[in-house]
Each structure stands twice: as C-alpha cells, then as structure tokens.
Amino acid sequence: MTRSAFASGVLVSGMVATLAGPAVAQNAADYTPTRLADGQPNITGMWNNSRAMFTPLELPEELAGKELSAEELQARAQARGEGRIAGSEWKGHENSRGVGGYGTYWFDWYWETPDDIGQASIIVDPPNGRIPQRTANARESVAMNLAELHDQAGNMESGDRCISRGVLGMMMPTEYNNGTLILQSPGYVTIHSEMIHNVRIIPIDVPHADTKVKQWEGDPRGRWEGNTLIVESTNFKAVKNIRGPTAGTRSRQSEKQHMVERFTVVGPDEIRYSVTMNDEDTYTAPWTAAFPFNRDDEYLQFEYACHEGNYSVPNALGGARQEEAGQ
C-alpha cells in the first residue's frame, strides 16, 4: 500500500510506498546520469531513506569483526521490523513504559516491507561501527541540560520547539516523514525535508559566508566531483539541545562543528549518501554514517504544521511548574 493510496482511502498519515530494489547498488562509475543545462547531474525529484530504518544505527557488539551474508543481513532487517511492530502492541498498563505516542499507522516501519541496505549498521566509520564517545565537556553539558530541561523553553530540544532538527535530523532515517524533495536550479541544489519543512539551499562552487555568520543548519557549500555532490557545512550556531543521529538521541552543536556530506548517484533510482561529523568540542573523534536514498515518485509530502496545535512545549513547562508546586 502506498502512502498516497492510504491517505486517500483512510486518512492523511505518515507512511510511504514500499521500496524495492537490490540492497547493494551498482558501482557509481557504471552509471551515467542525465545532466541539467548547467552541467549538474540531475537528482531532482522525491527521494526516501526509509529502507535504512531496518538497519541499526550502531553495530551490535555481538557482530564486531564479523562479515554477514546478504541472507543474514536481510534476516536481521526482517527481525528488526517485526520486533518494532511487536513492541508497539499494547500489553496493559503494568507493562507500559509510558503513555505512548502515535498510533502505529503513523510509522513507516509499520507499513514497509523490511529490507536490508547491504551493511550491518548505519555507522560505517570508525570501523567498530560505533559513534565515538562525547567529550567530557559535552557529557557534562548534555547532562546539565537534561536536568534543567523544563526550566525554560530555551532548554528544550530545538525540534520540539519547531525551530530546527539540525542537519542530522533532516537527513538521517527516522520513524516517519522520511520524504526528501531535491530541487535544482542553475548553481543551486535545494533539499526540502518533510519533517518541520526544513529547507537547505546549497550554492554550488561558491565560497563560504564570513565566519561571523552562524546558522542553525550551518553554511552549506556544494561542488560536484563526477557523479558525487559534496556538501561541506561550516558556520554552525551553537545549540545546547538538538537532535542527535537518532530520534532518541539528544546532543548539542558547537560552533566548531564541521560536516561533509556526499550524494553519489549510482543509478536512476538510488543515491548513496554519507555524512561525516567532525565536532571536536562534542565528539572525541569524527564519525561517518552511510545509507541509500531511493527515488519514490509516489511519495507525497504532507504539510508539517509543527507550531499548529503543538502543545508539547507549554504542557511540558506547565507540568514542571506543577511538580515544583508539589501538585
């Protein structure tokens, strides 16, 4: 069932069409993409990274040093998908971890057929498949922020405040709303994320802005090397509470953050994407995540009216004030 078919038949929701195709794409050198008038390889269209939902972010410890066959990778993806559905089933208040969130029909993993992406984890560097430890300062900062999370609105995660999910929040696979619209015009690539409707406008072959200019998603500058669009982002605004590489990970962003993304066109319906994070104030070493984006012409991006009816911020702050008053 495609997202558009479900939405038209039942309700507007957050699911997408099942993505097909081999887990391992052809070599980029074997594919010649069509080009636009300004010479850019044509990547305009709707793309989706939801296949990567069935691959864990980090390499499980029991897989360290092991090479898995295609059959084993697919079996693990299948088990991960089935486990999410089973874990979402209501088993009574005594077995509940909280009040819950959305109904299962909102989540892509509920609708999609599990598929592996040809790798055992999203993190591909360091070789152990694990995100390096945060610096001591970052650990202290994140812990302090969590302790003071609801003292004021400015302490809450920037995505919950409908400001920005950051570059990772836009590009990494998540539970739902994984549709990514790429538009190209002469000298520019524009990436429109469904979640919060963040838009990144990336100039091609243009110098970075002055270092004094700080932005939530940094100052991205792109260049093409063959079939690969390389986007380097600097000039990040310091943010003490921003989404990390997964929905359940809260992190911070320093002004030293430096990110390099690669969009390699490997076929008419697949882009191999990677992002290298280097923030010496936050992580003890750089790390790289990689996964595919697949073309999904049937996907519909629905309005993400984040501020409309967003009661989470006033309710969370109001609840904290009630707790402080002993009520």
Phi, psi and omega in degrees: 000128178276162179298316183295324180292318180295316182298319182287334183266335185231291180199164177284123185217194189246034181254164185229171177290146176296131182264130179252178175117162182292150181290325181254118184281166177294162179295137183301328182293342181274355185241135177246104182286157171292155183238150178276175184300328180271007176094352179292137168303139187278108176241014179298136177144185179264129182235160185212136180249018188292342175303327184288351178301333186269007175247129182294151178300309183250153180290123176303142185302328182289349180259001182303127178079004182255149173250126183260144176284167177301322179294320180291321178297318179293321179297321179291322177296318179298315181294323180294318179295314179296324180294323179294318179295315180297321181290342181272351183289136181288126182237023178095158182300324184293340179251011183270143177268359181169196182277353178086177181235244182274164171293154185299334183293350177280338192265138181297325182292344178282333186254330186279152173279122182303137181215138178275165181245015176083014178211155187275345178207158177289322177286122181248348176209130009299165182300338179282358177070023181238144176290131179302155180298148173291157174293161180300319179297319180293319179298317179294319181295314180295318180297318179296319181296318179296322180293330182250023191306317185251022175290326179202161183299325182295345179275343185284160183300137188298330177290321176298332179273004177063031179263300181195142172267001182076173181297317180298318179296332178281322193258330183285148178297144182221189189290327183199172181058049181270006180290132180232117180265124177250127177238146180231140173223165182308117177084007183216151166234130180245129180245118182249115180268138180293322183288117183065000180057040171296143176232129175249121177257116189248107175291146180256132176056046179231138179297157177294156174293167177304143183298343178288342182274110181250137183225156182302316180255019178074187180248096184276140175224132185248159172207148179260132171236097185064236180273007186247124171271120178254123181244118179252127183241129177229193174058043180281142172286137176290126180228126186275347179214102181218155182301140175269207184287349175224167181298328183271004183250120174260139182220195175224171182226126179255167179290347178274356183301136180221126184234140175235120178248146178232126176247100182257120180280113183252354179183173182297338185236017180212135171242128175269119187249142170218153178222128177251121180262128176225103178222093187294342176280341185248320182242146181285348178200158175293160175213157184229135173247149180212143179189167181268151162252134179246141177296138182216081185293342180274350184288139177243123173278120178266159180301130176255085184277074191299318183282334184285116181074017179275091182268359187297321182291304180297325180293318180295316179293320178295320177297320177297321179294325177294319178298316180298329179277359178076025181256000000 
